[in-house]
Amino acid sequence: MKICIASGKGGTGKTLLSVNLACQALGSVTLLDCDVEEPNVHLFLPPGGAVQQETVTCPHPVVDVARCTACGACVKACLFHALARVRGRLFTFPELCHGCGRCLRVCSSGALAEAPRGVGVLRTWSFEQVRVGEGRLNIGEGMAPAVIKALLARSVASTPVLVDAPPGTSCSVVAAMEACDGVLLVTEPTPFGLHDLTLAVAVARQLKKPFGVILNRADGQTGTVEAYCQAENIALLAKLPLDRRIAEASSKGQLVSRVLPEYAPFFQQVWRSMERMMACTNGSY
């Protein structure tokens, strides 16, 4: 079971849910921090020993000027404007390249070849029974999906996998969601939270993933979000109440389920809700 924990906006409590779910699992579990532009799982689950690290590369074209005829076929073929022909010379822009290889296939003179370019790093370590994986995009890079996909490819299929997705509904979120079996959408009872929840719901439905909603900071004014879920036939799996102590613990990098043990049953309930969600095959989620 591989579950993506996502939201339409930042600050709803994705990481709060992810780290506490991981530590409330009955057995070993893998937690992957796919918010590669701003990973923060390590603040709650720091390395308990050695940290393994590897570089993530993305291929990009290099030009053999002796063979290039500057015909412009590769420039026309590139969907991302990573090549340009200027005054009879071919220029490449590696930062724009998505590594699709389309330019190489249309080059009739064989003047293009692929070379790897580092775009980020992966780090893995253990925290108690949790195997933690983290992706970090290099500063100035834009190929976040490449780092996310590399991290997801290293998940262990024999254990439950929790994926802490990036916020929003960008390509990075799609990369995280489409690799998972189901989705938990975390929201909050605010107009912004509801608006961005609708966007995240649209993505999950487009990808045909079973999903349910977790309502964080439930303050007694949750009628609008609950009405939306009911109208759209979306399962509201759990509500975490608004509690200043939760915010204080999270701001200190503490696990809520440990420092406030009365909330441990909440995260155990979410595990059971996820299992029921994944067992549902009638498309109601």
C-alpha positions as CSV (number, residue, x, y, z in Angstrom):
1,M,0.0,0.0,0.0
2,K,1.4,3.3,-1.1
3,I,-0.5,6.4,0.1
4,C,0.1,10.0,-1.1
5,I,-0.6,12.7,1.5
6,A,-1.4,15.8,-0.4
7,S,-3.2,19.1,-0.3
8,G,-4.2,21.9,-2.6
9,K,-2.2,24.4,-0.6
10,G,0.7,24.7,1.8
11,G,0.4,24.8,5.6
12,T,-2.6,22.5,6.0
13,G,-0.7,19.8,8.0
14,K,0.5,17.3,5.5
15,T,3.8,16.7,7.2
16,L,2.1,16.7,10.6
17,L,0.0,13.9,9.5
18,S,2.8,12.1,7.6
19,V,5.3,11.9,10.4
20,N,2.8,11.0,13.1
21,L,1.2,8.3,10.9
22,A,4.6,6.8,10.3
23,C,5.4,6.6,14.0
24,Q,2.0,5.1,14.8
25,A,2.3,2.3,12.3
26,L,2.1,-1.2,13.8
27,G,5.2,-2.4,12.0
28,S,7.9,-1.1,9.7
29,V,6.9,1.7,7.3
30,T,8.6,3.9,4.7
31,L,8.1,7.7,4.6
32,L,9.2,9.6,1.5
33,D,9.5,13.4,1.7
34,C,8.7,14.4,-1.9
35,D,8.5,18.1,-1.2
36,V,11.9,18.3,-2.8
37,E,12.0,22.1,-2.9
38,E,11.5,22.4,0.8
39,P,11.8,19.0,2.6
40,N,11.0,19.1,6.3
41,V,10.4,15.5,7.5
42,H,13.9,15.4,8.8
43,L,13.0,18.0,11.4
44,F,10.6,15.5,13.0
45,L,12.4,12.2,12.2
46,P,16.1,13.0,12.3
47,P,18.6,10.4,11.2
48,G,19.3,7.8,13.9
49,G,22.5,6.6,12.3
50,A,24.2,6.6,8.9
51,V,22.7,8.6,6.1
52,Q,23.0,7.3,2.6
53,Q,23.1,9.9,-0.2
54,E,23.1,9.7,-4.0
55,T,22.9,12.2,-6.8
56,V,19.9,12.4,-9.1
57,T,20.8,13.2,-12.7
58,C,18.7,14.2,-15.7
59,P,20.0,13.7,-19.3
60,H,20.4,16.7,-21.6
61,P,21.7,17.1,-25.1
62,V,25.3,18.0,-26.0
63,V,26.3,19.1,-29.5
64,D,29.1,17.8,-31.7
65,V,29.7,21.0,-33.6
66,A,31.7,19.2,-36.2
67,R,28.7,17.1,-37.2
68,C,25.9,19.6,-36.6
69,T,24.4,21.1,-39.8
70,A,22.2,23.5,-37.9
71,C,19.2,22.3,-39.8
72,G,16.9,23.2,-36.9
73,A,15.0,19.9,-36.8
74,C,15.8,19.5,-33.1
75,V,14.8,23.0,-32.3
76,K,11.4,22.4,-33.9
77,A,11.0,19.1,-32.1
78,C,11.8,20.3,-28.6
79,L,8.6,21.0,-26.7
80,F,10.4,22.9,-23.9
81,H,12.5,25.3,-25.9
82,A,15.7,23.8,-24.6
83,L,17.5,24.3,-27.9
84,A,17.8,27.3,-30.2
85,R,19.4,28.1,-33.6
86,V,21.1,31.5,-33.7
87,R,23.0,32.6,-36.8
88,G,23.7,29.1,-38.0
89,R,24.7,27.8,-34.6
90,L,22.9,25.5,-32.2
91,F,22.7,26.4,-28.6
92,T,21.3,24.3,-25.7
93,F,19.8,25.3,-22.4
94,P,20.2,22.3,-20.0
95,E,18.0,23.9,-17.3
96,L,15.0,23.8,-19.6
97,C,15.6,20.2,-20.8
98,H,13.2,17.5,-19.6
99,G,15.4,14.6,-20.8
100,C,12.7,13.2,-23.2
101,G,15.3,12.4,-26.0
102,R,13.0,13.8,-28.7
103,C,15.8,16.0,-30.2
104,L,18.2,13.0,-30.5
105,R,15.6,11.0,-32.5
106,V,15.1,13.7,-35.1
107,C,18.7,14.6,-35.6
108,S,19.7,13.1,-39.0
109,S,23.4,13.9,-38.7
110,G,23.9,12.3,-35.3
111,A,25.3,15.5,-33.9
112,L,23.5,15.2,-30.5
113,A,24.3,12.9,-27.6
114,E,23.0,12.7,-24.1
115,A,25.0,13.6,-21.0
116,P,23.9,13.4,-17.3
117,R,23.4,16.6,-15.3
118,G,22.9,16.6,-11.5
119,V,19.6,18.1,-10.5
120,G,19.3,17.0,-6.9
121,V,20.2,14.5,-4.2
122,L,18.4,11.7,-2.4
123,R,19.0,10.9,1.3
124,T,17.8,7.9,3.2
125,W,18.1,7.0,6.9
126,S,16.2,5.2,9.7
127,F,14.2,6.6,12.6
128,E,13.1,3.8,14.9
129,Q,10.9,1.5,12.7
130,V,10.6,4.2,10.0
131,R,12.7,4.1,6.8
132,V,12.9,7.8,5.8
133,G,13.7,9.0,2.2
134,E,14.2,12.6,1.3
135,G,14.7,14.3,-2.1
136,R,16.4,17.7,-2.4
137,L,16.3,19.7,-5.6
138,N,19.4,21.6,-6.3
139,I,19.1,25.4,-6.0
140,G,18.1,27.0,-9.3
141,E,16.9,23.8,-10.8
142,G,13.3,23.4,-12.1
143,M,13.2,19.6,-12.7
144,A,11.5,18.7,-9.4
145,P,9.5,15.7,-10.9
146,A,12.8,14.0,-11.9
147,V,13.9,14.0,-8.2
148,I,10.5,12.9,-7.0
149,K,10.3,10.0,-9.4
150,A,13.8,8.9,-8.5
151,L,12.9,8.9,-4.8
152,L,9.6,7.0,-5.4
153,A,11.5,4.4,-7.4
154,R,13.5,3.5,-4.3
155,S,10.5,2.7,-2.1
156,V,10.3,-0.8,-0.6
157,A,7.2,-2.5,-1.9
158,S,7.0,-5.0,1.0
159,T,6.1,-2.3,3.6
160,P,3.4,0.4,3.7
161,V,4.7,3.6,2.0
162,L,3.6,7.1,3.0
163,V,4.4,9.9,0.5
164,D,4.5,13.4,1.8
165,A,3.7,15.3,-1.4
166,P,4.5,18.9,-2.3
167,P,1.8,21.4,-1.8
168,G,-0.5,22.6,-4.6
169,T,-1.5,20.9,-7.8
170,S,1.6,21.3,-10.0
171,C,3.5,18.7,-12.0
172,S,5.4,17.8,-8.9
173,V,2.2,16.8,-7.1
174,V,1.0,14.8,-10.1
175,A,4.3,13.0,-10.1
176,A,3.8,12.0,-6.5
177,M,0.2,11.1,-6.8
178,E,0.3,9.0,-9.9
179,A,2.9,6.6,-8.3
180,C,0.6,5.9,-5.4
181,D,-2.4,3.6,-4.8
182,G,-4.5,6.1,-2.9
183,V,-4.5,9.7,-1.7
184,L,-5.2,11.5,1.6
185,L,-6.1,15.1,1.0
186,V,-5.5,17.3,4.0
187,T,-7.5,20.6,4.3
188,E,-8.5,23.2,6.7
189,P,-11.9,24.9,7.4
190,T,-11.1,28.2,5.6
191,P,-12.2,29.6,2.3
192,F,-8.7,29.1,0.9
193,G,-8.6,25.6,2.2
194,L,-11.9,24.7,0.6
195,H,-11.0,26.4,-2.7
196,D,-7.7,24.6,-3.0
197,L,-9.2,21.3,-1.8
198,T,-11.5,21.4,-4.9
199,L,-8.4,21.7,-7.1
200,A,-6.7,18.7,-5.4
201,V,-9.9,16.7,-5.7
202,A,-9.9,17.3,-9.4
203,V,-6.3,16.1,-9.8
204,A,-7.0,12.9,-7.8
205,R,-10.1,12.2,-9.9
206,Q,-8.3,12.9,-13.1
207,L,-5.6,10.3,-12.0
208,K,-8.4,7.9,-11.0
209,K,-7.1,7.4,-7.5
210,P,-9.2,6.5,-4.5
211,F,-9.0,9.4,-2.0
212,G,-10.5,10.7,1.2
213,V,-10.2,14.0,3.1
214,I,-8.6,14.7,6.5
215,L,-9.8,18.0,8.1
216,N,-7.1,19.6,10.2
217,R,-7.7,22.4,12.7
218,A,-11.4,21.6,13.0
219,D,-12.8,24.5,15.0
220,G,-16.5,23.9,15.0
221,Q,-16.9,26.0,11.9
222,T,-16.4,23.1,9.4
223,G,-19.9,23.1,7.9
224,T,-18.8,24.4,4.5
225,V,-16.1,21.8,4.0
226,E,-18.3,19.0,5.3
227,A,-21.1,20.1,3.0
228,Y,-18.8,20.1,0.0
229,C,-17.6,16.6,0.8
230,Q,-21.1,15.3,1.2
231,A,-22.3,17.0,-2.1
232,E,-19.3,15.5,-4.0
233,N,-19.6,12.0,-2.3
234,I,-16.2,12.3,-0.8
235,A,-15.3,10.5,2.4
236,L,-14.4,12.7,5.3
237,L,-12.1,10.2,7.0
238,A,-11.2,12.2,10.2
239,K,-11.1,15.6,11.9
240,L,-8.1,16.8,13.9
241,P,-9.3,19.5,16.3
242,L,-7.9,23.0,16.6
243,D,-5.5,22.8,19.5
244,R,-2.7,25.3,20.3
245,R,-0.7,22.5,21.9
246,I,-0.5,20.7,18.5
247,A,0.8,23.9,16.9
248,E,3.4,24.4,19.6
249,A,4.6,20.8,19.4
250,S,4.9,20.9,15.6
251,S,6.8,24.3,15.7
252,K,9.4,22.5,18.0
253,G,9.8,19.6,15.7
254,Q,8.0,17.2,18.1
255,L,5.8,14.3,17.4
256,V,2.2,15.2,18.5
257,S,1.4,11.5,19.1
258,R,4.3,11.3,21.6
259,V,4.1,14.6,23.5
260,L,0.3,14.6,23.4
261,P,-0.5,10.8,23.7
262,E,-4.2,11.5,23.8
263,Y,-3.9,12.1,20.1
264,A,-2.2,8.8,19.3
265,P,-5.6,7.1,18.8
266,F,-6.5,9.7,16.1
267,F,-3.6,8.6,13.9
268,Q,-4.3,5.0,14.5
269,Q,-7.9,5.7,13.4
270,V,-6.5,7.3,10.2
271,W,-4.6,4.1,9.5
272,R,-7.8,2.1,9.7
273,S,-9.6,4.6,7.5
274,M,-6.9,4.3,4.9
275,E,-7.2,0.5,4.9
276,R,-10.9,0.7,4.4
277,M,-10.4,3.3,1.7
278,M,-8.1,1.1,-0.2
279,A,-10.5,-1.9,0.2
280,C,-13.3,0.1,-1.4
281,T,-13.8,-0.7,-5.0
282,N,-17.1,1.0,-5.8
283,G,-15.5,4.3,-6.7
284,S,-17.3,6.3,-3.9
285,Y,-14.0,7.8,-2.7
